[in-house]
Amino acid sequence: MIKRGNLFSPAAKSDEEFLEVLMSCKSGGARVERIVSQGHASPPDFWYDQNEQEFVAVLKGNAELEFEDGTVMNMSLGDWVIIPEHCRHRVNSTSEITPCVWLAVFGKN
């Protein structure tokens, strides 16, 4: 079956981020997601601690990531980062007027 879409198709503004799984390999390979954030941020004192590595790129808008070691990373159009598994991080902020569109790829190392 052929599946298609548009990475920039709008998502209705909501209290929650919009997350769309574009592809998932049942064998445990990789998962590709499109995430649309509009002013969203991680809750206070919340840290992502994932069992898989994550490649994430900003395709539109901007965001600020914070890592447990105190590193703060501003991300804008075209910026990407690979976050190793169990590297604790959080989203401090995302652009609100222009939605932040992320492309995320998750997989085991």
C-alpha positions, -999 to 999 in steps of 0.1 A, spaced: 0 0 0 13 34 -9 10 61 18 15 98 11 11 132 27 26 166 31 50 175 59 37 210 60 0 202 61 -16 223 89 -25 208 123 -53 224 143 -39 244 173 -44 224 204 -32 221 240 -13 190 228 14 187 202 3 170 169 21 138 163 18 117 132 37 84 127 47 84 90 65 50 91 72 23 116 91 -9 111 76 -38 131 109 -55 133 121 -28 157 141 -10 131 130 27 129 100 50 134 95 83 115 73 109 130 61 144 120 55 166 151 38 200 150 43 222 180 27 257 185 40 272 216 43 238 233 70 230 258 78 201 282 61 204 316 83 218 344 108 192 357 99 167 329 128 151 311 126 127 281 146 96 287 142 74 257 152 38 251 162 46 215 183 73 197 165 101 180 174 122 150 153 153 150 152 182 125 133 215 125 116 219 91 97 251 100 96 275 129 120 273 158 125 256 192 148 255 222 160 222 236 177 218 270 198 188 281 203 176 316 239 187 316 227 223 312 234 226 274 207 247 257 203 244 220 184 268 198 171 252 167 156 268 136 149 260 100 172 231 88 189 225 122 191 189 133 205 169 162 211 132 171 201 125 207 216 93 220 194 69 239 189 78 276 202 114 270 178 133 292 164 163 274 133 186 273 117 211 250 119 246 266 99 263 239 86 262 204 75 290 181 38 299 184 29 321 155 48 299 130 42 263 140 74 243 147 74 213 123 98 186 134 108 155 115 119 128 140 135 94 133 138 69 162 158 37 162 180 14 182 217 18 179 
